[in-house]
Amino acid sequence: MVHWPNPEILLEQPIAALAKAKRQGLARHIGVAQFPTLRLLDEAIRLSPSRWPHCKPSGHAYLDQTKLLLKRAACAA
Protein backbone atom coordinates (compact mmCIF):
# COMPACT_ATOMS: atom_id res chain seq x y z
CA MET A 1 0.00 0.00 0.00
CA VAL A 2 1.21 3.46 -0.84
CA HIS A 3 0.60 5.43 2.33
CA TRP A 4 0.51 9.18 1.69
CA PRO A 5 2.16 9.97 -1.68
CA ASN A 6 5.57 11.61 -1.54
CA PRO A 7 5.65 14.69 -3.83
CA GLU A 8 9.37 14.11 -4.43
CA ILE A 9 8.77 10.64 -5.95
CA LEU A 10 6.92 10.12 -9.22
CA LEU A 11 3.76 8.13 -8.51
CA GLU A 12 4.66 5.75 -11.35
CA GLN A 13 7.47 4.25 -9.25
CA PRO A 14 5.54 2.96 -6.22
CA ILE A 15 2.52 1.91 -8.31
CA ALA A 16 4.79 -0.06 -10.67
CA ALA A 17 6.52 -1.68 -7.68
CA LEU A 18 3.17 -2.70 -6.16
CA ALA A 19 1.95 -4.09 -9.48
CA LYS A 20 5.16 -6.10 -9.83
CA ALA A 21 4.83 -7.50 -6.30
CA LYS A 22 1.27 -8.57 -7.09
CA ARG A 23 2.30 -10.23 -10.38
CA GLN A 24 5.07 -12.12 -8.56
CA GLY A 25 2.63 -13.35 -5.94
CA LEU A 26 4.28 -11.35 -3.15
CA ALA A 27 1.06 -9.39 -2.52
CA ARG A 28 -2.56 -10.45 -2.83
CA HIS A 29 -3.88 -6.92 -3.08
CA ILE A 30 -2.50 -3.45 -3.65
CA GLY A 31 -3.90 -0.07 -2.69
CA VAL A 32 -3.39 3.46 -1.51
CA ALA A 33 -4.07 5.39 1.68
CA GLN A 34 -4.16 9.05 2.65
CA PHE A 35 -4.32 10.34 -0.93
CA PRO A 36 -5.64 13.86 -0.26
CA THR A 37 -7.01 14.75 -3.71
CA LEU A 38 -9.05 13.14 -6.46
CA ARG A 39 -6.33 14.10 -8.94
CA LEU A 40 -3.75 11.94 -7.14
CA LEU A 41 -6.17 9.06 -6.71
CA ASP A 42 -7.20 9.23 -10.38
CA GLU A 43 -3.56 9.21 -11.42
CA ALA A 44 -2.81 6.17 -9.26
CA ILE A 45 -5.82 4.35 -10.71
CA ARG A 46 -4.72 5.24 -14.25
CA LEU A 47 -1.21 3.94 -13.59
CA SER A 48 -2.32 0.64 -12.09
CA PRO A 49 -2.84 -2.36 -14.36
CA SER A 50 -5.54 -3.74 -12.06
CA ARG A 51 -8.21 -2.43 -9.71
CA TRP A 52 -7.66 -2.40 -5.99
CA PRO A 53 -9.83 -3.51 -3.12
CA HIS A 54 -7.96 -1.13 -0.79
CA CYS A 55 -8.31 2.62 -1.06
CA LYS A 56 -8.41 4.57 2.21
CA PRO A 57 -8.95 8.33 2.01
CA SER A 58 -7.65 10.79 4.58
CA GLY A 59 -9.93 11.18 7.55
CA HIS A 60 -10.44 14.44 9.39
CA ALA A 61 -13.51 16.01 10.98
CA TYR A 62 -13.03 19.28 9.10
CA LEU A 63 -12.02 17.78 5.75
CA ASP A 64 -14.85 16.99 3.32
CA GLN A 65 -13.88 13.75 1.61
CA THR A 66 -17.25 12.98 0.01
CA LYS A 67 -15.83 12.83 -3.53
CA LEU A 68 -12.91 10.64 -2.43
CA LEU A 69 -15.29 8.27 -0.65
CA LEU A 70 -17.37 7.91 -3.81
CA LYS A 71 -14.20 7.26 -5.84
CA ARG A 72 -13.09 4.68 -3.25
CA ALA A 73 -16.27 2.73 -3.87
CA ALA A 74 -15.33 2.57 -7.55
CA CYS A 75 -11.78 1.27 -6.88
CA ALA A 76 -12.89 -2.28 -6.16
CA ALA A 77 -15.87 -2.28 -8.52
ABEGO torsion letter per residue (X at the ends): XBBEBBAABBAAAAAAAAAAAAAAGABABBBBBGBABAAAAAAAAAABABBBABBBBBBBAABBAAAAAAAAAAAAX
